[in-house]
Amino acid sequence: FAQGDLAGARDLQQQTLEARRRILGPDHPDTLGSMNNLAATLFAQGDLAGARDLQQQALEALRRILGPDHPDTLISAFMLAQYTASVGEMADAINLAAWAARGLAEKLGPGHPHTQMAVDLLAALTAQRNGAPAPD
């Protein structure tokens, strides 16, 4: 992925996800991490709907397994907010970003980098919805 070979990364990530589902099961944290990784690659390749759908599946499983307030669940919600916004579903994206920002601030602290990314995304999405330029 980092080397720019998105097609190669996607193939390897799909193979890894399939193997982890088969060996570890669909709800294992490593399987869910593979889903997150593949969703990011799909997004980078421009498969916005595919990224959103896969991230939604990962979030639902994380929410069920780890709970709605676990940092991994909240980071997954942040990622889903990005992907949801990319397909034009702004209200849902804002709700997801707000949930992630609140939860991450509570769990990791307001100065944590993950919290800051979620807060920044929420501000940008809110500004975009309101027709204002996104904050710097």
Contacts in CASP RR format, 6 or more apart in sequence:
PFRMAT RR
TARGET T0000
AUTHOR 0000-0000-0000
METHOD contacts of the structure
MODEL  1
FAQGDLAGARDLQQQTLEARRRILGPDHPDTLGSMNNLAATLFAQGDLAG
ARDLQQQALEALRRILGPDHPDTLISAFMLAQYTASVGEMADAINLAAWA
ARGLAEKLGPGHPHTQMAVDLLAALTAQRNGAPAPD
1 9 0 8 1.000
1 37 0 8 1.000
1 40 0 8 1.000
1 41 0 8 1.000
1 44 0 8 1.000
6 41 0 8 1.000
6 44 0 8 1.000
6 45 0 8 1.000
7 45 0 8 1.000
9 41 0 8 1.000
10 38 0 8 1.000
10 41 0 8 1.000
10 42 0 8 1.000
10 45 0 8 1.000
13 34 0 8 1.000
13 37 0 8 1.000
13 38 0 8 1.000
13 41 0 8 1.000
14 38 0 8 1.000
16 34 0 8 1.000
16 37 0 8 1.000
17 31 0 8 1.000
17 34 0 8 1.000
17 35 0 8 1.000
17 38 0 8 1.000
20 28 0 8 1.000
20 30 0 8 1.000
20 31 0 8 1.000
20 34 0 8 1.000
21 31 0 8 1.000
24 30 0 8 1.000
24 31 0 8 1.000
25 31 0 8 1.000
26 61 0 8 1.000
27 61 0 8 1.000
27 64 0 8 1.000
27 65 0 8 1.000
29 65 0 8 1.000
29 72 0 8 1.000
32 58 0 8 1.000
32 61 0 8 1.000
32 62 0 8 1.000
32 65 0 8 1.000
32 72 0 8 1.000
32 76 0 8 1.000
33 58 0 8 1.000
35 54 0 8 1.000
35 55 0 8 1.000
35 57 0 8 1.000
35 58 0 8 1.000
35 61 0 8 1.000
36 55 0 8 1.000
36 58 0 8 1.000
36 76 0 8 1.000
36 79 0 8 1.000
38 54 0 8 1.000
39 50 0 8 1.000
39 51 0 8 1.000
39 52 0 8 1.000
39 54 0 8 1.000
39 55 0 8 1.000
39 58 0 8 1.000
39 79 0 8 1.000
39 83 0 8 1.000
40 51 0 8 1.000
40 79 0 8 1.000
42 50 0 8 1.000
42 51 0 8 1.000
42 54 0 8 1.000
43 51 0 8 1.000
43 82 0 8 1.000
43 83 0 8 1.000
43 86 0 8 1.000
48 83 0 8 1.000
48 86 0 8 1.000
48 87 0 8 1.000
49 87 0 8 1.000
51 83 0 8 1.000
51 86 0 8 1.000
52 80 0 8 1.000
52 83 0 8 1.000
52 84 0 8 1.000
52 86 0 8 1.000
52 87 0 8 1.000
55 76 0 8 1.000
55 79 0 8 1.000
55 80 0 8 1.000
55 83 0 8 1.000
56 80 0 8 1.000
58 76 0 8 1.000
59 73 0 8 1.000
59 76 0 8 1.000
59 77 0 8 1.000
59 80 0 8 1.000
62 70 0 8 1.000
62 72 0 8 1.000
62 73 0 8 1.000
62 76 0 8 1.000
63 73 0 8 1.000
66 72 0 8 1.000
66 73 0 8 1.000
67 73 0 8 1.000
68 99 0 8 1.000
69 103 0 8 1.000
69 106 0 8 1.000
69 107 0 8 1.000
70 107 0 8 1.000
71 104 0 8 1.000
71 107 0 8 1.000
71 108 0 8 1.000
71 114 0 8 1.000
74 99 0 8 1.000
74 100 0 8 1.000
74 103 0 8 1.000
74 104 0 8 1.000
74 107 0 8 1.000
74 114 0 8 1.000
74 118 0 8 1.000
75 100 0 8 1.000
75 104 0 8 1.000
75 114 0 8 1.000
77 96 0 8 1.000
77 97 0 8 1.000
77 99 0 8 1.000
77 100 0 8 1.000
78 96 0 8 1.000
78 97 0 8 1.000
78 100 0 8 1.000
78 101 0 8 1.000
78 104 0 8 1.000
78 114 0 8 1.000
78 117 0 8 1.000
78 118 0 8 1.000
78 121 0 8 1.000
80 96 0 8 1.000
81 93 0 8 1.000
81 94 0 8 1.000
81 96 0 8 1.000
81 97 0 8 1.000
81 100 0 8 1.000
81 118 0 8 1.000
81 121 0 8 1.000
81 122 0 8 1.000
81 125 0 8 1.000
82 93 0 8 1.000
82 121 0 8 1.000
84 92 0 8 1.000
84 93 0 8 1.000
84 96 0 8 1.000
85 93 0 8 1.000
85 125 0 8 1.000
85 128 0 8 1.000
90 125 0 8 1.000
90 128 0 8 1.000
90 129 0 8 1.000
91 129 0 8 1.000
93 125 0 8 1.000
94 122 0 8 1.000
94 125 0 8 1.000
94 126 0 8 1.000
94 129 0 8 1.000
97 118 0 8 1.000
97 121 0 8 1.000
97 122 0 8 1.000
97 125 0 8 1.000
98 122 0 8 1.000
100 118 0 8 1.000
100 121 0 8 1.000
100 122 0 8 1.000
101 115 0 8 1.000
101 118 0 8 1.000
101 119 0 8 1.000
101 121 0 8 1.000
101 122 0 8 1.000
104 112 0 8 1.000
104 114 0 8 1.000
104 115 0 8 1.000
104 118 0 8 1.000
105 115 0 8 1.000
105 119 0 8 1.000
108 114 0 8 1.000
108 115 0 8 1.000
109 115 0 8 1.000
110 119 0 8 1.000
120 135 0 8 1.000
123 134 0 8 1.000
123 135 0 8 1.000
124 134 0 8 1.000
124 135 0 8 1.000
127 133 0 8 1.000
127 134 0 8 1.000
127 135 0 8 1.000
128 134 0 8 1.000
END
